[in-house]
């Protein structure tokens, strides 16, 4: 039987566990199934530019515990690729690269955007298998994504450390946590770290309700309040404007009007870039307490992957190798309970897994006294 040629790339934001997943795919693909494995540097851009690295057992050795990705990554999209001063559809060039290397399949590691881009290539005839990674935990059809557990631990540890300085100075400490438009990371870290207020995108908040919760704590003799805020959290007014603009964009057929609405959405997003800073200032004014802001930012993406992320990434990676051997393509390897399950890529692409209003963790947060800003 001829050697089967497999390509692999990592796309989107980096996160802990990517190297473990590359190793999880590569070890059985090369060692057990006798496949040849090449990596494309910097995501889909590397596939477009045909920049490769040949992966073997020596290169895969020792990367299990390393953060980041040995292949590099980028957020470039196959059909909207910046080339010079233009943005071009480069999917055809990527198909040519795939054929030039006589690839039998391409493995794509990434979040929601990567799943969508991988499906685009699969629809063009490429054999594709994907793995779900992101600290946001917002990829559809999987219980959890690798990278999430490590980021959750980092954010929780930060909240733990902020408790001591908050109580020493009788302050409000606002901590901004990543997650894009999903609240999994802020909700989990808020509960694990004992935050007094947890604000997530799925539950638009009322500023006065948040201030009242902090005032009640002060009156009861508490010397501090920790406010965990997801980067995508919105006030009720902001959420209303965002929803109305999205609905209007979906209904509008005129290209010029859609462009105007898109510009308005971008402007709203840009204003929200200072959202947590403004929230901190507003809470200081409303409560009369000194307030300080900590933005964790890319700290949450870095460092050594947790044991849980290493196990998950390895399990999903080896399951991907099994799919390659079985010639099962057009799937994402999802985590379901204690199993790694291939699910159709068509059921994943273009969808997000957000925190449901009735999720048990929402109830847990409320029962332990956390204010979610809506009451």
For each residue, the residues with C-beta under 8 A, 3 or more apart:
1:
2:
3: 34 35 36
4: 33 34 35 36 104 105 324
5: 35 36 38 101 102 103 104
6: 25 29 35 36 37 38 103 104 105 106 107 324
7: 37 38 39 40 47 98 101 103 105 106 107
8: 22 25 26 37 38 39 40 55 71 106 107 108 109
9: 39 40 43 44 46 47 71 106 107 108 109
10: 14 18 22 43 69 71 72 73 109 110 133
11: 43 44 73 74 75 76 108 109 110 113 114 117
12: 43 73 75 110 111 113 114 133 134
13: 73 75 111 134 135 301
14: 10 18 67 68 69 73 301
15: 18 133 134 135 146 147 150 151 301
16: 67 68 146 147 150 151 301 302 303 304 305 306 309
17: 20 21 133 146 147 150 305 309 310 312 313
18: 10 14 15 21 22 68 69 71 73 109 133 146 147 313
19: 22 23 63 64 66 67 68 69 70 305
20: 17 23 24 63 64 65 146 305 309 310 313 314 317
21: 17 18 24 25 109 131 133 146 313 314 316 317
22: 8 10 18 19 25 26 39 55 60 63 69 70 71 109 317
23: 19 20 26 27 60 63 64 314 317
24: 20 21 27 28 313 314 315 316 317 318 320 321
25: 6 8 21 22 28 29 37 107 131 317 318 320 321 324
26: 8 22 23 29 30 37 55 60 317 321
27: 23 24 30 31 32 57 60 317 318 321
28: 24 25 31 32 33 318 321 322
29: 6 25 26 32 33 35 37 321 324
30: 26 27 33 34 35 36 37 55 56 57 60
31: 27 28 57
32: 27 28 29 321
33: 4 28 29 30 321 324 325
34: 3 4 30
35: 3 4 5 6 29 30 324
36: 3 4 5 6 30
37: 6 7 8 25 26 29 30 54 55 56
38: 5 6 7 8 52 53 54 55 101
39: 7 8 9 22 52 53 54 55 70 71
40: 7 8 9 43 44 46 47 51 52 71
41: 46 51 52 53 71 72
42: 45 46 51 71 72 73 74 76
43: 9 10 11 12 40 46 47 72 73 74 75 76 110 114
44: 9 11 40 47 48 74 76 77 78 81 94 117
45: 42 48 49 74 76 81
46: 9 40 41 42 43 49 50 51 52 71 72 74
47: 7 9 40 43 44 50 78 94 97 98 106
48: 44 45 76 78 81 90 93 94 97
49: 45 46
50: 46 47 97 100
51: 40 41 42 46
52: 38 39 40 41 46 101
53: 38 39 41 59 70 71
54: 37 38 39 59
55: 8 22 26 30 37 38 39 59 60
56: 30 37 59 60
57: 27 30 31 60 61
58: 61
59: 53 54 55 56 63 70
60: 22 23 26 27 30 55 56 57 63
61: 57 58
62: 65 66
63: 19 20 22 23 59 60 66 70
64: 19 20 23 310 314
65: 20 62 304 305 310
66: 19 62 63 70 304
67: 14 16 19 302 303 304 305
68: 14 16 18 19 302
69: 10 14 18 19 22 72 73 109
70: 19 22 39 53 59 63 66
71: 8 9 10 18 22 39 40 41 42 46 53
72: 10 41 42 43 46 69
73: 10 11 12 13 14 18 42 43 69 110
74: 11 42 43 44 45 46
75: 11 12 13 43 113
76: 11 42 43 44 45 48 80 81 82
77: 44 80 81 113 117
78: 44 47 48 81 89 90 91 94 117 120 121
79: 89 90 91 117 120
80: 76 77 87 88 89
81: 44 45 48 76 77 78 87 88 89 90
82: 76 86 87
83: 86 87 88 90
84:
85:
86: 82 83
87: 80 81 82 83
88: 80 81 83
89: 78 79 80 81 92
90: 48 78 79 81 83 93 94
91: 78 79 94 95 120 121 124
92: 89 95 96
93: 48 90 96 97
94: 44 47 48 78 90 91 97 98 121
95: 91 92 98 99 121 124 125 126
96: 92 93 99 100
97: 47 48 50 93 94 100 101
98: 7 47 94 95 101 103 106 121 126
99: 95 96 102 103
100: 50 96 97
101: 5 7 38 52 97 98
102: 5 99
103: 5 6 7 98 99 106 126 127
104: 4 5 6 127 324
105: 4 6 7 126 127 128 129 324 329
106: 6 7 8 9 47 98 103 118 121 126 127 128 129
107: 6 7 8 9 25 128 129 130 131 320 324
108: 8 9 11 114 115 117 118 128 129 130 131
109: 8 9 10 11 18 21 22 69 114 130 131 133
110: 10 11 12 43 73 113 114 115 117 118 130 131 132 133 134
111: 12 13 114 115 132 133 134 136 138 139 145
112: 115 116 134 138 139 140 351 352
113: 11 12 75 77 110 116 117
114: 11 12 43 108 109 110 111 117 118 130
115: 108 110 111 112 118 119 130 132 139 140 332 345 348 349
116: 112 113 119 120 349 350
117: 11 44 77 78 79 108 110 113 114 120 121
118: 106 108 110 114 115 121 122 128 130 345 349
119: 115 116 122 123 128 330 345 346 348 349
120: 78 79 91 116 117 123 124
121: 78 91 94 95 98 106 117 118 124 126 128
122: 118 119 125 126 127 128 329 330 345
123: 119 120
124: 91 95 120 121
125: 95 122
126: 95 98 103 105 106 121 122
127: 103 104 105 106 122 327 329 330
128: 105 106 107 108 118 119 121 122 329 330 345
129: 105 106 107 108 320 323 324 328 329 331 332 333 342
130: 107 108 109 110 114 115 118 331 332 333 345 348
131: 21 25 107 108 109 110 146 313 316 317 320 332 333
132: 110 111 115 139 142 145 146 316 332 333 334 335 348
133: 10 12 15 17 18 21 109 110 111 145 146 147 313
134: 12 13 15 110 111 112 137 138 139 145 147 148
135: 13 15 145 147 148 150 151 178 179 185 300 301
136: 111 145 148 178 179 180 182 184 185
137: 134 144 145 148 179 182 184 185 353
138: 111 112 134 145 179 180 181 182 184 352 353 354
139: 111 112 115 132 134 142 145 332 348 352 353
140: 112 115 347 348 351 352 353
141: 332 334 343 347 348 351 353
142: 132 139 145 332 334 335 336 343 353
143: 334 335 336 337
144: 137 148 149 312 335
145: 111 132 133 134 135 136 137 138 139 142 148 335
146: 15 16 17 18 20 21 131 132 133 149 305 309 312 313 316
147: 15 16 17 18 133 134 135 150 151 301 305 309
148: 134 135 136 137 144 145 151 152 184 185 309
149: 144 146 152 153 306 308 309 312
150: 15 16 17 135 147 153 154 303 304 305 306 308 309
151: 15 16 135 147 148 154 155 178 185 300 301
152: 148 149 155 156 185 188 189 192
153: 149 150 156 157 306
154: 150 151 157 158 296 299 300 303
155: 151 152 158 159 175 177 178 185 186 188 189 193 296 300
156: 152 153 159 160 188 189 192 193
157: 153 154 160 161
158: 154 155 161 162 175 189 193 294 296 299
159: 155 156 162 163 175 189 190 192 193 194 195 226 228
160: 156 157 163 193
161: 157 158 164 165
162: 158 159 165 166 173 175 226 294
163: 159 160 166 167 193 194 224 226
164: 161 167 168
165: 161 162 168 169 171 173
166: 162 163 169 171 172 173 223 224 225 226
167: 163 164 170 223 224
168: 164 165
169: 165 166 224 290
170: 167 223 224 289 290
171: 165 166 224 289 290 291 292
172: 166 214 224 225 227 280 283 284 287 289 290 291 292
173: 162 165 166 224 225 226 227 291 292 293 294
174: 227 229 276 279 280 283 291 292 293 294
175: 155 158 159 162 195 226 227 228 229 293 294 295 296
176: 229 230 231 276 293 294 295 296 297
177: 155 185 186 189 190 228 229 230 231 296 300
178: 135 136 151 155 185 230 231 296 297 300 301
179: 135 136 137 138 182 183 184 185 186 200 201 230 231 232
180: 136 138 231 232
181: 138 201 232 352 354
182: 136 137 138 179 185 200 201 202 230 232 352 353 354 355
183: 179 186 187 200 201 202 203 230 232 233 354 355
184: 136 137 138 148 179 187 188 355
185: 135 136 137 148 151 152 155 177 178 179 182 188 189 230 300
186: 155 177 179 183 189 190 198 199 200 228 229 230 233
187: 183 184 190 191 198 200 230 355 361 362 365
188: 152 155 156 184 185 191 192 361
189: 152 155 156 158 159 177 185 186 192 193 195 228
190: 159 177 186 187 193 195 198 228 365 370
191: 187 188 194 195 198 361 364 365 368 370
192: 152 156 159 188 189
193: 155 156 158 159 160 163 189 190 226 228
194: 159 163 191 226
195: 159 175 189 190 191 198 226 227 228 370
196: 213 214 217 222 225 226 227 369 370 371
197: 210 213 214 225 226 227 228 370 371 372 373
198: 186 187 190 191 195 227 228 365 370 371 372
199: 186 203 205 210 227 228 229 230 233 372 373
200: 179 182 183 186 187 203 230 232 233 355 372
201: 179 181 182 183 230 232 233 234 354
202: 182 183 354 355 356 357
203: 183 199 200 357 362 372 373 374
204: 234 235 236 238 239 240 373 374
205: 199 209 210 233 234 235 236 372 373 374
206: 209 210 235 236 373 374
207: 210 211 235 279 282 283 286
208: 211 212 286
209: 205 206 212 213 371 373 374 375
210: 197 199 205 206 207 213 214 227 283 371 373
211: 207 208 214 215 282 283 286 287
212: 208 209 215 216
213: 196 197 209 210 216 217 225 371
214: 172 196 197 210 211 217 218 225 227 283 287 289
215: 211 212 218 219 287
216: 212 213 219 220
217: 196 213 214 220 222 225
218: 214 215 221 222 225 287 289
219: 215 216
220: 216 217
221: 218
222: 196 217 218 225
223: 166 167 170
224: 163 166 167 169 170 171 172 173
225: 166 172 173 196 197 213 214 217 218 222 289
226: 159 162 163 166 173 175 193 194 195 196 197
227: 172 173 174 175 195 196 197 198 199 210 214 279 283
228: 159 175 177 186 189 190 193 195 197 198 199
229: 174 175 176 177 186 199 233 276 279
230: 176 177 178 179 182 183 185 186 187 199 200 201 233
231: 176 177 178 179 180 276
232: 179 180 181 182 183 200 201
233: 183 186 199 200 201 205 229 230 275
234: 201 204 205 238 239 242 272 275
235: 204 205 206 207 238 239
236: 204 205 206 239 240
237: 240 241
238: 204 234 235 241 242 268 272 275
239: 204 234 235 236 242 243
240: 204 236 237 243 244
241: 237 238 244 245 268
242: 234 238 239 245 246 265 268
243: 239 240 246 247
244: 240 241 247 248
245: 241 242 248 249 261 264 265 268
246: 242 243 249 250 265
247: 243 244 250 251
248: 244 245 251 252 261
249: 245 246 252 258 261 262 265
250: 246 247
251: 247 248
252: 248 249 257 258 261
253: 258
254: 257 258
255: 258 259
256: 259 260
257: 252 254 260 261
258: 249 252 253 254 255 261 262
259: 255 256 262 263
260: 256 257 263 264
261: 245 248 249 252 257 258 264 265
262: 249 258 259 265 266
263: 259 260 266 267
264: 245 260 261 267 268
265: 242 245 246 249 261 262 268 269
266: 262 263 269 270
267: 263 264 270 271
268: 238 241 242 245 264 265 271 272
269: 265 266 272 273
270: 266 267 273
271: 267 268 274 275
272: 234 238 268 269 275
273: 269 270
274: 271 277 278
275: 233 234 238 271 272 278 279
276: 174 176 229 231 279 280 293 295
277: 274 280 281 293
278: 274 275 281 282
279: 174 207 227 229 275 276 282 283
280: 172 174 276 277 283 284 291 292 293
281: 277 278 284 285 291
282: 207 211 278 279 285 286
283: 172 174 207 210 211 214 227 279 280 286 287 289 291
284: 172 280 281 287 288 289 290 291
285: 281 282 288
286: 207 208 211 282 283
287: 172 211 214 215 218 283 284 291
288: 284 285
289: 170 171 172 214 218 225 283 284
290: 169 170 171 172 284
291: 171 172 173 174 280 281 283 284 287
292: 171 172 173 174 280
293: 173 174 175 176 276 277 280
294: 158 162 173 174 175 176
295: 175 176 276
296: 154 155 158 175 176 177 178 299 300
297: 176 178 300
298: 301 302
299: 154 158 296 302 303
300: 135 151 154 155 177 178 185 296 297
301: 13 14 15 16 135 147 151 178 298
302: 16 67 68 298 299
303: 16 67 150 154 299
304: 16 65 66 67 150
305: 16 17 19 20 65 67 146 147 150 309 310 313
306: 16 149 150 153 309 310
307: 310 311
308: 149 150 311 312
309: 16 17 20 146 147 148 149 150 305 306 312 313
310: 17 20 64 65 305 306 307 313 314
311: 307 308 314 315
312: 17 144 146 149 308 309 315 316 335
313: 17 18 20 21 24 131 133 146 305 309 310 316 317
314: 20 21 23 24 64 310 311 317 318
315: 24 311 312 318 319 335 340
316: 21 24 131 132 146 312 313 319 320 333 335 340
317: 20 21 22 23 24 25 26 27 131 313 314 320 321
318: 24 25 27 28 314 315 321 322 340
319: 315 316 322 323 333 340 341 342
320: 24 25 107 129 131 316 317 323 324 333
321: 24 25 26 27 28 29 32 33 317 318 324 325
322: 28 318 319 325 326
323: 129 319 320 326 328 329 331 333 342
324: 4 6 25 29 33 35 104 105 107 129 320 321 327 328
325: 33 321 322
326: 322 323
327: 127 324
328: 129 323 324 331 342
329: 105 122 127 128 129 323
330: 119 122 127 128 344 345 346
331: 129 130 323 328 342 343 344 345
332: 115 129 130 131 132 139 141 142 342 343 344 345 348
333: 129 130 131 132 316 319 320 323 340 341 342
334: 132 141 142 143 340 341 342 343 348
335: 132 142 143 144 145 312 315 316 339 340 341
336: 142 143 339 340 341
337: 143
338:
339: 335 336
340: 315 316 318 319 333 334 335 336
341: 319 333 334 335 336
342: 129 319 323 328 331 332 333 334
343: 141 142 331 332 334 347 348
344: 330 331 332 347 348
345: 115 118 119 122 128 130 330 331 332 348 349
346: 119 330 349
347: 140 141 343 344 351
348: 115 119 130 132 139 140 141 332 334 343 344 345 351
349: 115 116 118 119 345 346
350: 116
351: 112 140 141 347 348
352: 112 138 139 140 181 182
353: 137 138 139 140 141 142 182
354: 138 181 182 183 201 202
355: 182 183 184 187 200 202 359 361 362
356: 202 359 362
357: 202 203 362
358: 362 363
359: 355 356 362 363
360: 363 364
361: 187 188 191 355 364 365
362: 187 203 355 356 357 358 359 365 366 372
363: 358 359 360 366 367
364: 191 360 361 367 368
365: 187 190 191 198 361 362 368 370 372
366: 362 363 369 370 372
367: 363 364
368: 191 364 365
369: 196 366
370: 190 191 195 196 197 198 365 366
371: 196 197 198 209 210 213 375
372: 197 198 199 200 203 205 362 365 366 375
373: 197 199 203 204 205 206 209 210
374: 203 204 205 206 209
375: 209 371 372
